[in-house]
């Protein structure tokens, strides 16, 4: 069985790390599917998803890390094409990827004790995000 839902994120800004674990767990519950996988996908090329321990230190560490390896204050070839100043956003999102898949058993996500699923906003302007959730299982 396959079920598709959406998860909306309101007004995200550059560097935001949004814990979407609860939204994924709720989608699994609403699906009525007992065991399977849930995939969250971000339509767009300036957002990404991963898992972290969602705590204040990492909420600072991750943006600082991305700023060090892919600085926002330098010129990117993308910026020469579109003149929108978000070349760094595209490179960061490409590194992380636009989706994540999590297995679930007996209606519960199989995440570790300190593991949460997060959406990372890389764009240089506020965004309204719509994540596509696809739940597959039985």
N, C-alpha and C positions, 0 to 999 in steps of 0.2 A: 504494500500500500504506500502511496505517496501523497503527502499533504504539503501545500505551500501557503505560507503566511508572510506577513511583513512586520518588521519592527521599525518604528519611526524614532529617530533621534532628533531632538529639537535644538537648534542654534548651537552647533559645535564650532569651536575656534581652534586655530593652530595650536598644536601641543596638547589638546584635550585627550584624555584617556578615559573612556566611558566603559564602566563595568556593565556588560550586557548579559552576564550569567543568569540573572533572574528572568530576563526576557526570554532567553532560550529555554530555561526550565519551564516557564509558563507555556510557551509554544508547544513543547513536548506534551505537557499535561493536557492542553486543549485538543491536541491531535487525536487522542484516544489510542495512539500506537504504544504498545508495551515496550518493545525493544527494537533498536535500530540505530540510525545515525541522524544527526541534525547538522545541516550545513548552513552557515550564514555567509551570504555573499553581498559585497558592497558594489552596486552599480556605480561606477565612477572610478577615476584613476588617481585620486588624491587621498584615499582613505585605506586603512589596512586593519587586519585583525590578527590577534595572537593570544597566548595565555601568559599571565603573570601572577605573582602574588600582589594583589591590589592593595597596596599599603603606601603611606605618604612618602617614604623614601624612594620607592621605585617610580612613583608619580612625578618625582623630580628628576631621578636618574635617567629615565628614558628620553624625555625631551632634551636634556643636556647631552646625552650620547648622540642623538640624531644631529644636534647642532654641531657637534665636533666632527662627525664623519661626513655629513652633508650640510654644510653651512647655508643658512638662508640669506646671508649678506654678500653672496658672490653671484656672478652672472652664469647662466646656463644657456645652452644652445636653444632649448625650448623657449626661453624668454625672447630670443631673437625672432622666433617664428610668430609667437602669439602676443608678445609684449604685455603679458599678464603677471610677470614677476613670480610665478609659482613653479618654476622649473625644479626647485629643491623639493617641492611637495610631490611631484611625480616620481622623482628618483627615490625618495624615502618610501613612498607607497609601493613602488616596484620591488624594493628590497624586502618588505614585509609580506606583501601579497594581499589580494582582495577578499580572501575567504578563509574559513576554518571549518573543520568537521569534527564533531564530538560524538562518540558513541554514547548510547544510554541503554540501561537495563532495568527492567521493571519500572519504567517511567522516570528513572533518576539518571541525571548526567553522571558519567564515570570520571569526574574530575578529581584530582588529588585534594587533600585537605586544604592546602594553601594556594590552590590554583583557581583563578577566575579567567573568564573569557572577556577580552576587552576590544573595543573599537578604538583605533588611533586616528585622530584627525590631523592631516598634514597640510590641508589647503591654507592659503594665506588670507582667506576671507571667511566670514561666518557662513555655515552651511546648514541646511535642513537635510538630514540623511534618511534614506529609506533602505533598510537592509532586507534582502529577500532571504527567507528561511525555508529550507526544504527538508522535510522530515520523511525518512524512508524506513520502513520496517514492518513488523507484524504485531 
